[in-house]
Amino acid sequence: MKNILVVGATGQIGSELTMELRKRYGNANVVAGYITGAEPQGELKESGPSALCDVTCPEMIAEVVKTHHIDTIYNLAALLSVVAESKPRLAWKIGIDGLWNILEVAHENKCAVFTPSSIGSFGLSTPHHMTPQDTVQRPSTIYGVSKVTTELLSDYFHHKYGVDTRSVRFPGIISYVTLPGGGTTDYAVDIYYSAVKGEKFVCPIKQGTLMDMMYMPDALNAAISLMEADPTKLVHRNGFNVTAMSFAPETIYAEIKKHKPDFQMEYAVEPIKQGIAESWPDCMDDSCARNEWNWKPQFDLASMTKDMLEKLTAKLGK
């Protein structure tokens, strides 16, 4: 990677990924792509170039790619799971019509493309424990349907046109930097904020509901190290299972209480979020990612909790 475009650079993952790529590849070589109303702010704006880049406008994408001599595109434009359920047509327009535009521009300009998939690409008929890399994918949400389509469309452009497409199936991602924005796993971020603020946490996911999770530093490393991997070693390309930990609400609560003994939590289950969560795996088998490009997370629940509480305490001035 020499000149990189991050589409959706002001989003939950994009904002942190852009800064990490600039740290590794140089500020001037990473362009923050944004849409009107979600312009870069602060360090993201000041540290490197940015460009208006709407995935629904292929001409705009092509202009940015040519102007900045882009060779690698990180396409992070998408609606999160809960938001997507309330706006299914928009979710498809951004996630799939937008991806088609990205892939066509990539084909014409010889760019590599990373477009993340998700744990949401699985469904109720998928094996829930140690979900295999290659298995049944029949999701019941528009978010999941679009993610499966993302994987297939990316594979299609690779096999038919030779576009270097790659992706991972992200689990829930936990970060102290960017606030969550409408995902099923957002509770695992919100709970830390409540703990640091000294507030009782109201959990929207019921006790015993297991979901795969990952700390943001590991997620960023996965996205970058896959694109840096030797393509001759990749048996798979689009939709690598990656994970770092699997836990239920009561497990993360117990871990936080080790640091915050007075912290309290109660349940007020939200049916839409719970239904989505139950359609996802309890834990994924990420052995293909480990074998094909040496994927290995650095954080588990204990080390992530310690770091999250320290960083949020400093951030919130508590």
C-alpha positions, -999 to +999 in steps of 0.1 A: +000+000+000+014+034-010-016+058-014-047+048+005-083+060+005-105+054+035-141+057+025-163+064+055-133+078+073-154+097+099-173+066+110-169+043+140-141+023+126-130+046+098-119+075+120-095+053+140-083+033+110-074+064+091-052+077+119-036+043+124-028+041+086-014+076+087+008+065+116+022+036+096+022+049+061+026+087+065+000+114+069+001+126+033-005+091+019-039+084+035-069+103+023-100+106+045-131+101+024-163+116+038-198+126+029-216+159+034-227+163+070-199+140+083-168+161+076-135+153+093-129+172+125-099+178+148-068+157+143-085+137+116-089+169+096-056+185+104-033+155+101-037+146+064-057+151+032-094+146+029-119+144+001-156+144-005-163+108-015-199+095-016-201+058-026-233+064-044-215+086-069-190+066-090-177+097-108-167+112-074-149+081-063-130+079-096-119+115-094-106+111-058-087+079-069-071+096-099-063+128-081-045+111-052-031+082-072-048+057-049-038+021-050-057+008-020-093+015-009-107+008+025-145+008+019-162+013+053-194+029+041-223+011+056-252+014+081-248-005+114-272-034+122-300-017+142-300+014+120-301-008+089-332-026+101-351+007+102-338+019+068-333-013+047-334+003+013-308+029+023-287+001+039-287-017+005-280+015-015-249+023+006-237-012+013-242-029-021-248-003-048-220+017-032-197-014-032-204-020-069-193+016-076-161+011-055-153-022-072-158-008-107-135+021-100-110-003-084-110-024-115-105+005-139-077+020-117-060-012-105-068-007-068-069-032-040-102-031-019-109-040+017-146-041+025-155-055+060-180-082+064-195-090+098-206-117+123-240-105+111-235-124+078-245-156+096-280-166+106-301-190+128-292-220+106-255-214+110-236-235+136-234-212+166-204-227+184-170-224+167-187-212+135-166-226+106-150-203+080-171-219+053-206-227+064-243-218+059-250-181+057-288-173+058-291-141+078-326-127+086-316-090+087-309-066+059-276-059+075-267-095+073-280-100+038-259-070+026-228-084+043-232-118+026-237-100-007-205-079+000-185-111+004-199-126-028-196-095-049-160-089-038-152-125-047-169-121-081-148-090-090-116-109-079-123-140-099-138-123-130-116-091-132-086-098-110-094-071-084-074-077-052-104-078-028-101-089+008-122-087+039-127-099+075-159-107+093-157-083+122-173-093+155-186-065+179-159-038+182-152-020+214-135+014+215-130+043+240-124+068+211-156+068+190-191+065+204-212+036+191-237+044+164-265+019+163-250-016+164-263-047+183-230-050+202-230-014+213-239-024+248-204-036+253-191-001+248-219+017+267-214-005+298-179+009+303-191+045+300-217+038+327-191+022+350-168+052+347-196+077+352-208+058+383-242+051+367-263+020+368-262+003+334-294-009+318-285-038+295-306-043+263-293-078+258-305-106+280-283-126+303-265-156+287-264-141+252-229-149+239-214-128+211-179-125+197-161-092+204-128-075+197-110-044+210-104-017+185-066-019+184-070-056+173-096-047+147-074-021+132-045-045+131-067-071+114-077-047+087-042-036+080-023-069+083-047-087+059-041-061+032-003-064+038-004-102+036+012-122+008-017-129-016-002-162-026-008-175+010-045-166+009-068-196+002-098-174+012-102-138+005-135-123+014-150-130+048-122-142+071-136-151+105-117-130+131-123-128+168-106-121+201-131-131+228-167-142+234-188-132+263-223-126+276-235-094+294-230-109+329-194-119+320-183-083+311-202-070+341-183-093+364-150-083+349-158-046+353-168-052+390-133-063+397-123-027+391-156-010+401-170-030+430-200-007+434-210-009+398-246-021+392-264-035+362-300-044+354-317-058+323-343-042+300-342-063+269-348-046+236-365-072+213-350-060+180-314-061+194-320-094+211-334-110+180-304-099+160-280-111+187-296-145+188-292-150+151-254-145+154-228-171+164-218-175+200-182-178+189-164-181+155-135-203+144-108-180+131-082-207+124-081-199+086-071-163+094-045-175+118-031-200+093-033-179+061-020-145+073-009-151+109-039-134+126-035-132+164-053-108+187-034-090+215-063-083+239-086-106+259-115-095+281-094-088+312-067-067+294-093-048+274-114-040+304-084-026+323-074-005+293-109+007+286-115+018+321-082+036+323-086+054+290-123+064+296-114+077+331-088+100+315-111+109+286-141+118+308-120+134+335-133+111+362 
